[in-house]
Amino acid sequence: MREAMLALLAKEPAHGYELRQRLTQALGPIGEVLSPGQVYITLSRMERAGLVRGDHVPQSAAPDKKVYEVTAEGREHVASWLLDLSWPKVAPVDFHLKLVAAAATGLADPVSLIDAQRRDLLRRLRDVQHLARDASADEDAILILEGTALRLQADIKWLEACERRWTTGRSS
Amino acid sequence: MTSFVLQAKGLSRHYDGDGVRVRAVDSIDLTVEHGEAVSVMGPSGCGKSTLLHLLGGLERPTAGELWLGGQRVDQLSQTGWARLRRRSVGFVFQAFHLVDELSAVENVELPALLVGVGRRQARAKALGLLERLGVANRAGYLPDRLSGGERQRVALARALVNQPLLVLADEPTGNLDSAATAEILRLFAEVHEAGQTLLVVTHDPRVAASADRLLTMRDGSIVEDVRLESGLSRLALLAQVAGWEP
């Protein structure tokens, strides 16, 4: 979530409310669980960490609003997040936001990110299958490896659905 | 002889219809070396089955060159291809394609008989393969009395009987349940370890992950060609499985 917010700010500066709107737009109904408080807290934490910079913009009929823009350090953080392939704790919502952010910022091609992620997960699955063949005598090891393999398969299949989402309108 | 089992240069299959040119396979360059196991993935309609058909001579390219075991084959006649295919290419299909009227062992020995192997020797080879693939006890059964997994094992035996240069498989686990898939995967792995060159088109992540090399196709082209070996030590792999990644 934090990185997705940062990426959306990398596209263009926004104040908290706008940013929350963009996030909820990217998530559909799932975005409704995103509270304004969560967005503001994350923004101020990122400001303290030096990833964003907030500027007060005076308004005529309302209190000042704070517009956030990403710092050079924040931009670097976004770039490395987009290319990071670590997966075990990644929820579908996080990966989806990563693809949205990649497309919005133009910092990476969503389909390439999907390909890279699939490659990484297939490598893991290949390793797990090999371990399972070597460990065929140990029931507990097989059980654990089977669970790992099933999760990887599910994730790889889900990436196919992501690919369809990001290639519609492109293919002939 | 060259160590390339297969080499394609600019291999294409275009269809013209309704004023639209469909590039089912579009200018593919591909080299497969002896003993490699290659999987091909890609969304439906990306051209991966057409590619497999081109590589096995079931369809003709509209452009490009194709070599099989050092021989140029894209210009071969229908009968030339039929002769070459019997000796050099084994096929495994999603729907098995066994001859319903022949028993398991007769299905397996048929390609051997067609290339002139003697009856007794063909029978011995077929039985040996059925034994190796764990279905020797089904040798006398007609295909409709076999389970899906057994049929695919018979089909794999048939593909291997003439010790082909290359085995081409199109969704070999597409009609199998999870247990039968695991069994077929184990057998493919054994066959591969024995030195057989394999090219498998698949949607199934398990099948794709069992190869050494992955090709990804999109819109008739290969968009990615990567090795799948991670090169990690066994301990590092186990740590990864346990979720204790460094």
Chai-1 contact restraints between the chains, C-beta under 6 A:
chainA,res_idxA,chainB,res_idxB,connection_type,confidence,min_distance_angstrom,max_distance_angstrom,comment,restraint_id
A,P88,B,G243,contact,1.0,0.0,6.0,A-B,restraint_1
A,D115,B,E224,contact,1.0,0.0,6.0,A-B,restraint_2
A,R119,B,V226,contact,1.0,0.0,6.0,A-B,restraint_3
A,L122,B,A208,contact,1.0,0.0,6.0,A-B,restraint_4
A,L122,B,A209,contact,1.0,0.0,6.0,A-B,restraint_5
A,R123,B,L228,contact,1.0,0.0,6.0,A-B,restraint_6
A,R123,B,S230,contact,1.0,0.0,6.0,A-B,restraint_7
A,L125,B,P205,contact,1.0,0.0,6.0,A-B,restraint_8
A,L125,B,A209,contact,1.0,0.0,6.0,A-B,restraint_9
A,R126,B,A209,contact,1.0,0.0,6.0,A-B,restraint_10
A,R126,B,L228,contact,1.0,0.0,6.0,A-B,restraint_11
A,D127,B,S230,contact,1.0,0.0,6.0,A-B,restraint_12
A,D127,B,L237,contact,1.0,0.0,6.0,A-B,restraint_13
A,Q129,B,A209,contact,1.0,0.0,6.0,A-B,restraint_14
A,L131,B,L237,contact,1.0,0.0,6.0,A-B,restraint_15
A,T148,B,V241,contact,1.0,0.0,6.0,A-B,restraint_16
A,Q153,B,P205,contact,1.0,0.0,6.0,A-B,restraint_17
A,I156,B,P205,contact,1.0,0.0,6.0,A-B,restraint_18
A,S171,B,D219,contact,1.0,0.0,6.0,A-B,restraint_19
